[in-house]
Amino acid sequence: MDSVCEECTDAKRKYDSCFNKWFSERFLNGHTDLQQCDELFKTYQECLKKGLVDKKIDLGDMNRTVLGSEEDKLGEPKRPEKLG
């Protein structure tokens, strides 16, 4: 599958390939060390962030920690009210 930002598709495919290999060869055999794909993920993430900003998409929620928070425990996301 292509990335939502066309310019990031190559980085996404490299990360997907690494992740799928890790999942099938390591995770399914009880190993949870995903560090081998970290750099590929960071490269894709940075490309994606830039592409989304260029498309004027708000990244506010992308950098928000939810897991383990009160919001997560409540089960419903709290959306900030939009002004205007």
N, CA, C and O atoms as a GROMACS GRO file, in nm:
protein
  336
    1MET      N    1   0.084  -0.116   0.000
    1MET     CA    2   0.000   0.000   0.000
    1MET      C    3   0.090   0.124   0.000
    1MET      O    4   0.191   0.129   0.069
    2ASP      N    5   0.051   0.223  -0.077
    2ASP     CA    6   0.127   0.348  -0.083
    2ASP      C    7   0.102   0.432   0.042
    2ASP      O    8   0.003   0.412   0.113
    3SER      N    9   0.192   0.524   0.067
    3SER     CA   10   0.177   0.617   0.178
    3SER      C   11   0.073   0.723   0.142
    3SER      O   12   0.046   0.746   0.024
    4VAL      N   13   0.016   0.786   0.242
    4VAL     CA   14  -0.078   0.896   0.217
    4VAL      C   15  -0.007   1.015   0.155
    4VAL      O   16  -0.069   1.100   0.092
    5CYS      N   17   0.125   1.021   0.173
    5CYS     CA   18   0.208   1.123   0.108
    5CYS      C   19   0.294   1.052   0.004
    5CYS      O   20   0.385   0.977   0.039
    6GLU      N   21   0.265   1.077  -0.121
    6GLU     CA   22   0.331   1.006  -0.230
    6GLU      C   23   0.483   1.004  -0.217
    6GLU      O   24   0.547   0.903  -0.247
    7GLU      N   25   0.541   1.116  -0.171
    7GLU     CA   26   0.686   1.126  -0.161
    7GLU      C   27   0.744   1.035  -0.052
    7GLU      O   28   0.866   1.017  -0.043
    8CYS      N   29   0.658   0.977   0.032
    8CYS     CA   30   0.703   0.890   0.142
    8CYS      C   31   0.681   0.742   0.112
    8CYS      O   32   0.713   0.657   0.196
    9THR      N   33   0.629   0.710  -0.004
    9THR     CA   34   0.596   0.570  -0.035
    9THR      C   35   0.717   0.479  -0.028
    9THR      O   36   0.707   0.368   0.023
   10ASP      N   37   0.832   0.523  -0.078
   10ASP     CA   38   0.951   0.438  -0.074
   10ASP      C   39   0.992   0.409   0.071
   10ASP      O   40   1.023   0.295   0.105
   11ALA      N   41   0.992   0.512   0.155
   11ALA     CA   42   1.027   0.494   0.296
   11ALA      C   43   0.927   0.402   0.365
   11ALA      O   44   0.966   0.320   0.448
   12LYS      N   45   0.799   0.415   0.332
   12LYS     CA   46   0.695   0.330   0.391
   12LYS      C   47   0.716   0.185   0.351
   12LYS      O   48   0.706   0.096   0.435
   13ARG      N   49   0.744   0.162   0.226
   13ARG     CA   50   0.764   0.024   0.178
   13ARG      C   51   0.886  -0.041   0.245
   13ARG      O   52   0.882  -0.160   0.277
   14LYS      N   53   0.993   0.037   0.265
   14LYS     CA   54   1.111  -0.018   0.333
   14LYS      C   55   1.078  -0.054   0.477
   14LYS      O   56   1.116  -0.161   0.526
   15TYR      N   57   1.007   0.034   0.546
   15TYR     CA   58   0.968   0.005   0.684
   15TYR      C   59   0.872  -0.114   0.689
   15TYR      O   60   0.891  -0.204   0.770
   16ASP      N   61   0.771  -0.115   0.604
   16ASP     CA   62   0.675  -0.226   0.601
   16ASP      C   63   0.746  -0.360   0.579
   16ASP      O   64   0.713  -0.459   0.644
   17SER      N   65   0.842  -0.361   0.488
   17SER     CA   66   0.916  -0.483   0.460
   17SER      C   67   0.993  -0.530   0.584
   17SER      O   68   0.991  -0.649   0.617
   18CYS      N   69   1.061  -0.437   0.650
   18CYS     CA   70   1.135  -0.469   0.771
   18CYS      C   71   1.040  -0.521   0.879
   18CYS      O   72   1.067  -0.623   0.943
   19PHE      N   73   0.929  -0.451   0.900
   19PHE     CA   74   0.833  -0.490   1.002
   19PHE      C   75   0.775  -0.628   0.973
   19PHE      O   76   0.766  -0.712   1.063
   20ASN      N   77   0.735  -0.652   0.849
   20ASN     CA   78   0.676  -0.782   0.814
   20ASN      C   79   0.776  -0.896   0.834
   20ASN      O   80   0.739  -1.004   0.880
   21LYS      N   81   0.902  -0.871   0.800
   21LYS     CA   82   1.005  -0.972   0.821
   21LYS      C   83   1.024  -0.997   0.971
   21LYS      O   84   1.030  -1.112   1.014
   22TRP      N   85   1.034  -0.889   1.049
   22TRP     CA   86   1.047  -0.901   1.194
   22TRP      C   87   0.928  -0.977   1.252
   22TRP      O   88   0.946  -1.067   1.334
   23PHE      N   89   0.808  -0.941   1.211
   23PHE     CA   90   0.688  -1.003   1.264
   23PHE      C   91   0.686  -1.153   1.237
   23PHE      O   92   0.660  -1.233   1.328
   24SER      N   93   0.712  -1.192   1.114
   24SER     CA   94   0.703  -1.333   1.077
   24SER      C   95   0.821  -1.416   1.128
   24SER      O   96   0.804  -1.532   1.165
   25GLU      N   97   0.941  -1.357   1.130
   25GLU     CA   98   1.059  -1.434   1.168
   25GLU      C   99   1.096  -1.423   1.315
   25GLU      O  100   1.157  -1.514   1.371
   26ARG      N  101   1.061  -1.311   1.379
   26ARG     CA  102   1.102  -1.290   1.518
   26ARG      C  103   0.984  -1.292   1.615
   26ARG      O  104   0.981  -1.373   1.708
   27PHE      N  105   0.887  -1.205   1.594
   27PHE     CA  106   0.777  -1.192   1.688
   27PHE      C  107   0.699  -1.321   1.704
   27PHE      O  108   0.670  -1.363   1.817
   28LEU      N  109   0.666  -1.385   1.594
   28LEU     CA  110   0.590  -1.510   1.601
   28LEU      C  111   0.670  -1.623   1.664
   28LEU      O  112   0.615  -1.729   1.695
   29ASN      N  113   0.800  -1.601   1.683
   29ASN     CA  114   0.885  -1.699   1.750
   29ASN      C  115   0.923  -1.653   1.891
   29ASN      O  116   1.018  -1.705   1.950
   30GLY      N  117   0.849  -1.554   1.945
   30GLY     CA  118   0.866  -1.512   2.082
   30GLY      C  119   0.964  -1.399   2.107
   30GLY      O  120   0.989  -1.366   2.222
   31HIS      N  121   1.019  -1.340   2.003
   31HIS     CA  122   1.114  -1.230   2.020
   31HIS      C  123   1.041  -1.097   1.999
   31HIS      O  124   0.970  -1.079   1.900
   32THR      N  125   1.059  -1.004   2.092
   32THR     CA  126   0.987  -0.877   2.082
   32THR      C  127   1.080  -0.758   2.057
   32THR      O  128   1.041  -0.644   2.081
   33ASP      N  129   1.199  -0.784   2.010
   33ASP     CA  130   1.297  -0.678   1.983
   33ASP      C  131   1.278  -0.618   1.844
   33ASP      O  132   1.323  -0.676   1.745
   34LEU      N  133   1.212  -0.504   1.837
   34LEU     CA  134   1.182  -0.442   1.708
   34LEU      C  135   1.286  -0.337   1.669
   34LEU      O  136   1.270  -0.272   1.565
   35GLN      N  137   1.390  -0.319   1.747
   35GLN     CA  138   1.486  -0.213   1.723
   35GLN      C  139   1.547  -0.215   1.583
   35GLN      O  140   1.591  -0.112   1.534
   36GLN      N  141   1.550  -0.329   1.519
   36GLN     CA  142   1.611  -0.337   1.386
   36GLN      C  143   1.539  -0.252   1.282
   36GLN      O  144   1.597  -0.220   1.178
   37CYS      N  145   1.416  -0.214   1.308
   37CYS     CA  146   1.339  -0.132   1.214
   37CYS      C  147   1.326   0.014   1.259
   37CYS      O  148   1.263   0.094   1.191
   38ASP      N  149   1.385   0.048   1.372
   38ASP     CA  150   1.370   0.183   1.429
   38ASP      C  151   1.409   0.294   1.333
   38ASP      O  152   1.334   0.390   1.315
   39GLU      N  153   1.524   0.284   1.271
   39GLU     CA  154   1.570   0.391   1.183
   39GLU      C  155   1.480   0.406   1.061
   39GLU      O  156   1.454   0.518   1.016
   40LEU      N  157   1.434   0.295   1.007
   40LEU     CA  158   1.342   0.302   0.893
   40LEU      C  159   1.211   0.368   0.934
   40LEU      O  160   1.154   0.445   0.857
   41PHE      N  161   1.164   0.336   1.055
   41PHE     CA  162   1.040   0.397   1.104
   41PHE      C  163   1.059   0.547   1.122
   41PHE      O  164   0.973   0.625   1.081
   42LYS      N  165   1.170   0.588   1.182
   42LYS     CA  166   1.197   0.730   1.204
   42LYS      C  167   1.204   0.806   1.072
   42LYS      O  168   1.153   0.917   1.061
   43THR      N  169   1.268   0.747   0.973
   43THR     CA  170   1.279   0.809   0.841
   43THR      C  171   1.140   0.828   0.780
   43THR      O  172   1.108   0.935   0.729
   44TYR      N  173   1.058   0.723   0.786
   44TYR     CA  174   0.922   0.732   0.732
   44TYR      C  175   0.839   0.833   0.810
   44TYR      O  176   0.766   0.912   0.751
   45GLN      N  177   0.849   0.830   0.943
   45GLN     CA  178   0.771   0.921   1.026
   45GLN      C  179   0.806   1.067   0.996
   45GLN      O  180   0.716   1.151   0.987
   46GLU      N  181   0.933   1.098   0.982
   46GLU     CA  182   0.973   1.236   0.952
   46GLU      C  183   0.922   1.281   0.815
   46GLU      O  184   0.876   1.393   0.799
   47CYS      N  185   0.932   1.192   0.718
   47CYS     CA  186   0.880   1.224   0.584
   47CYS      C  187   0.730   1.250   0.592
   47CYS      O  188   0.679   1.345   0.533
   48LEU      N  189   0.660   1.163   0.664
   48LEU     CA  190   0.515   1.175   0.675
   48LEU      C  191   0.475   1.304   0.746
   48LEU      O  192   0.383   1.372   0.703
   49LYS      N  193   0.545   1.337   0.855
   49LYS     CA  194   0.515   1.462   0.926
   49LYS      C  195   0.529   1.582   0.833
   49LYS      O  196   0.442   1.669   0.829
   50LYS      N  197   0.639   1.586   0.758
   50LYS     CA  198   0.661   1.697   0.666
   50LYS      C  199   0.553   1.701   0.559
   50LYS      O  200   0.501   1.807   0.526
   51GLY      N  201   0.520   1.586   0.505
   51GLY     CA  202   0.417   1.579   0.401
   51GLY      C  203   0.281   1.624   0.451
   51GLY      O  204   0.207   1.691   0.378
   52LEU      N  205   0.246   1.587   0.573
   52LEU     CA  206   0.117   1.626   0.629
   52LEU      C  207   0.112   1.775   0.659
   52LEU      O  208   0.009   1.840   0.638
   53VAL      N  209   0.223   1.829   0.708
   53VAL     CA  210   0.230   1.974   0.731
   53VAL      C  211   0.215   2.048   0.599
   53VAL      O  212   0.143   2.147   0.590
   54ASP      N  213   0.283   1.998   0.496
   54ASP     CA  214   0.274   2.060   0.364
   54ASP      C  215   0.130   2.058   0.312
   54ASP      O  216   0.089   2.147   0.237
   55LYS      N  217   0.054   1.956   0.352
   55LYS     CA  218  -0.086   1.945   0.310
   55LYS      C  219  -0.179   2.018   0.407
   55LYS      O  220  -0.301   2.013   0.394
   56LYS      N  221  -0.118   2.087   0.504
   56LYS     CA  222  -0.192   2.166   0.603
   56LYS      C  223  -0.284   2.079   0.689
   56LYS      O  224  -0.396   2.118   0.720
   57ILE      N  225  -0.234   1.961   0.727
   57ILE     CA  226  -0.307   1.872   0.816
   57ILE      C  227  -0.250   1.889   0.957
   57ILE      O  228  -0.129   1.880   0.976
   58ASP      N  229  -0.337   1.914   1.055
   58ASP     CA  230  -0.296   1.938   1.193
   58ASP      C  231  -0.235   1.811   1.253
   58ASP      O  232  -0.297   1.704   1.252
   59LEU      N  233  -0.114   1.825   1.306
   59LEU     CA  234  -0.045   1.711   1.365
   59LEU      C  235  -0.058   1.708   1.517
   59LEU      O  236   0.008   1.628   1.582
   60GLY      N  237  -0.142   1.792   1.573
   60GLY     CA  238  -0.156   1.800   1.719
   60GLY      C  239  -0.184   1.667   1.785
   60GLY      O  240  -0.117   1.633   1.883
   61ASP      N  241  -0.277   1.591   1.735
   61ASP     CA  242  -0.310   1.462   1.796
   61ASP      C  243  -0.201   1.357   1.774
   61ASP      O  244  -0.191   1.262   1.852
   62MET      N  245  -0.121   1.374   1.672
   62MET     CA  246  -0.019   1.275   1.641
   62MET      C  247   0.088   1.269   1.749
   62MET      O  248   0.146   1.163   1.772
   63ASN      N  249   0.116   1.379   1.814
   63ASN     CA  250   0.221   1.384   1.914
   63ASN      C  251   0.168   1.370   2.056
   63ASN      O  252   0.244   1.385   2.152
   64ARG      N  253   0.041   1.343   2.070
   64ARG     CA  254  -0.024   1.333   2.201
   64ARG      C  255  -0.011   1.191   2.256
   64ARG      O  256  -0.033   1.094   2.183
   65THR      N  257   0.023   1.180   2.383
   65THR     CA  258   0.030   1.049   2.448
   65THR      C  259  -0.109   1.015   2.502
   65THR      O  260  -0.166   1.091   2.579
   66VAL      N  261  -0.161   0.901   2.460
   66VAL     CA  262  -0.293   0.859   2.505
   66VAL      C  263  -0.285   0.731   2.587
   66VAL      O  264  -0.350   0.720   2.691
   67LEU      N  265  -0.205   0.634   2.543
   67LEU     CA  266  -0.198   0.507   2.613
   67LEU      C  267  -0.155   0.526   2.758
   67LEU      O  268  -0.053   0.589   2.785
   68GLY      N  269  -0.234   0.472   2.849
   68GLY     CA  270  -0.203   0.481   2.991
   68GLY      C  271  -0.251   0.609   3.056
   68GLY      O  272  -0.237   0.626   3.177
   69SER      N  273  -0.306   0.701   2.978
   69SER     CA  274  -0.354   0.828   3.033
   69SER      C  275  -0.497   0.811   3.086
   69SER      O  276  -0.561   0.709   3.065
   70GLU      N  277  -0.544   0.914   3.156
   70GLU     CA  278  -0.683   0.912   3.204
   70GLU      C  279  -0.780   0.898   3.087
   70GLU      O  280  -0.880   0.827   3.096
   71GLU      N  281  -0.749   0.965   2.978
   71GLU     CA  282  -0.834   0.958   2.858
   71GLU      C  283  -0.843   0.814   2.809
   71GLU      O  284  -0.951   0.769   2.769
   72ASP      N  285  -0.733   0.743   2.811
   72ASP     CA  286  -0.730   0.604   2.768
   72ASP      C  287  -0.815   0.519   2.862
   72ASP      O  288  -0.889   0.431   2.818
   73LYS      N  289  -0.804   0.544   2.991
   73LYS     CA  290  -0.878   0.466   3.090
   73LYS      C  291  -1.028   0.489   3.079
   73LYS      O  292  -1.107   0.400   3.110
   74LEU      N  293  -1.068   0.609   3.034
   74LEU     CA  294  -1.209   0.639   3.017
   74LEU      C  295  -1.267   0.575   2.892
   74LEU      O  296  -1.388   0.554   2.882
   75GLY      N  297  -1.181   0.543   2.796
   75GLY     CA  298  -1.226   0.475   2.675
   75GLY      C  299  -1.279   0.565   2.567
   75GLY      O  300  -1.308   0.517   2.458
   76GLU      N  301  -1.292   0.694   2.592
   76GLU     CA  302  -1.342   0.786   2.491
   76GLU      C  303  -1.245   0.901   2.474
   76GLU      O  304  -1.206   0.964   2.573
   77PRO      N  305  -1.205   0.930   2.350
   77PRO     CA  306  -1.113   1.042   2.330
   77PRO      C  307  -1.182   1.175   2.357
   77PRO      O  308  -1.299   1.195   2.322
   78LYS      N  309  -1.108   1.265   2.419
   78LYS     CA  310  -1.158   1.400   2.440
   78LYS      C  311  -1.107   1.485   2.327
   78LYS      O  312  -0.986   1.500   2.310
   79ARG      N  313  -1.194   1.539   2.249
   79ARG     CA  314  -1.158   1.623   2.136
   79ARG      C  315  -1.157   1.769   2.178
   79ARG      O  316  -1.252   1.815   2.242
   80PRO      N  317  -1.053   1.842   2.142
   80PRO     CA  318  -1.055   1.985   2.174
   80PRO      C  319  -1.165   2.054   2.093
   80PRO      O  320  -1.191   2.020   1.978
   81GLU      N  321  -1.228   2.150   2.158
   81GLU     CA  322  -1.332   2.225   2.088
   81GLU      C  323  -1.268   2.315   1.984
   81GLU      O  324  -1.164   2.376   2.009
   82LYS      N  325  -1.329   2.322   1.868
   82LYS     CA  326  -1.278   2.407   1.762
   82LYS      C  327  -1.330   2.548   1.782
   82LYS      O  328  -1.446   2.569   1.816
   83LEU      N  329  -1.242   2.642   1.760
   83LEU     CA  330  -1.281   2.782   1.772
   83LEU      C  331  -1.348   2.829   1.645
   83LEU      O  332  -1.316   2.783   1.535
   84GLY      N  333  -1.441   2.921   1.661
   84GLY     CA  334  -1.502   2.983   1.544
   84GLY      C  335  -1.615   2.908   1.496
   84GLY      O  336  -1.677   2.948   1.398
   0.00000   0.00000   0.00000
